[in-house]
Amino acid sequence: MSQEYYTKEHEWVRIEGDVAVCGISEFAQNSLGDVVFVELPAIGSKAKQGEQLAVVESVKAASEVYAPIDGEVVAVNDALAADPSLVNAAPLSAGWFFKLKPADAAQAQGLMDEKAYAELVKK
């Protein structure tokens, strides 16, 4: 069973086999409003946890999207270029941003689980 882990900056990561799928949370997309543009990283980019990898722009603001864990970008969601509203419609599925080859998949377990993240966004 797959499980999402969350950062304080509202990114999520889900380990699927040897790949980490990453995006922004339901809370983040709700806070941004209608997403109108997504800038994705180049495949092959390497990032450390907390480094900026993407940008999401909405009718309200632009926001940076950070790498939730260390890794190399192995895929990006090209569907977001044609339809950025996928981030609003399905942030945990069709609205994913990029996939990483994790340097250490166990690093995700150091992030918040769904329950802890729900407590964070209540505040």
Stockholm file with secondary structure:
# STOCKHOLM 1.0

chainA/1-123         MSQEYYTKEHEWVRIEGDVAVCGISEFAQNSLGDVVFVELPAIGSKAKQGEQLAVVESVKAASEVYAPIDGEVVAVNDALAADPSLVNAAPLSAGWFFKLKPADAAQAQGLMDEKAYAELVKK
#=GR chainA/1-123 SS CCCEEECTTSEEEEEETTEEEEEECHHHHHHHCSEEEEECCCTTCEECTTCEEEEEEESSCEEEEECSSSEEEEEECTHHHHCTTHHHHCTTTTTCCEEEEESCGGGGGGSBCHHHHHHHHHC
#=GC SS_cons         CCCEEECTTSEEEEEETTEEEEEECHHHHHHHCSEEEEECCCTTCEECTTCEEEEEEESSCEEEEECSSSEEEEEECTHHHHCTTHHHHCTTTTTCCEEEEESCGGGGGGSBCHHHHHHHHHC
//
